Amino acid sequence: MQTIANGATITREMMYMPYEWMSYISPMYYSVQAYFANLYGSVSPSPYIWSMAAVGAVAMFINIAIVTFLHKPMPVEEVEVKTETEDVKNTAEVTA
């Protein structure tokens, strides 16, 4: 999906609707466009870089909100601590 939606092979105006929608939320589109702007030098790449940073920040905010509100903590099981002598005991051994 991102291969078509990144805008390297076809422009956003030529994309089918699902790919066009994906290009708005894909950081790959903005990085490819910034690379093109830097490579050909006709446009400043900074708007694309800021858009890529905004998409990343929104994605991180959504992830933090999901973990904060929907994450259910698992109960922690207590592990029995065995002493070293309990592990070494051998009932067949004769000690004096």
N, C-alpha and C positions, 0 to 999 in steps of 0.2 A: 504494500500500500504506500509506504513512504518513498519507494523508488519512483513511482509516478508523481506523487504529491510533492516531491522536493523541488520541482520546477526546473531541473537541469535538462530534461528531455523535451518537455513541452511547457508552454507558458500557462499561467493560472487561468487565463481566459479560454484556453482550448481544452481544459480538463473537464471530464464528466463531473457531475455534482458531488458524488462521494469523495472524489480525489480533491476537488476544490475545497470542500469542508475540512478535509484532513490537512490540507496545506496551511490553513489558518492556525491550527494547533500544533503543527509539527515544527520542532526546532530545526529540523534538517532543512526545511524550505528557507528559513531565514539565514542559515549558515551558507547555503549554496548561493543565495542571492547576494550576500555580503562578499563572497568569494568572487562572483562575477563582477560586482561593482569595483572591487579592488583590482581585478585582473584587467578589465577594460578601461577603468579610470574615468568613466563619464559621470558617475554618480558616487556620492559619498557612501561608504558602507555602514556608517554609524547608525542610521535608522534601522537597518536590518539587525545589527548587533543588539541594539536596545530592545527591539521586538523579540529577539531570541531570549534575552535575559528576562523579559516580562513573561514570556511563555513558561520559562523554567521556574520563575518565582511563583506564578499561579499554580503550576503543577505541584510544587513543593508545599504550598499552602493547603491545597486540596488533600494531599497526602497526610499532612499534619492533622487536619481536621478529621479525616477518616480514622486515624489512629487514636486521636483524643476522644472522640465521641462513640466510636463503634467497636473499639478494641475491648475484648473481654479478657481480663487477666486470668491465667490458669492457676489453680491452687498449687502451692509449692509443697512437694513431698519432703518430709524430713528424712535424711539419710542417717542410718544408725552408724555410730562411730565405734569401730571395734579397736580394741587395744592390740598392741603388737603381740602380747603374750597369748591372747585368745586365738590368734591365727596360727601360732606355733605349736599349740598343745597337740600332743600325740599320746593317745591312751595306751598304746602298745609299748611305749618306751618306759624303761625302768630307770627311775632316778634315785640316787642315794641321798 
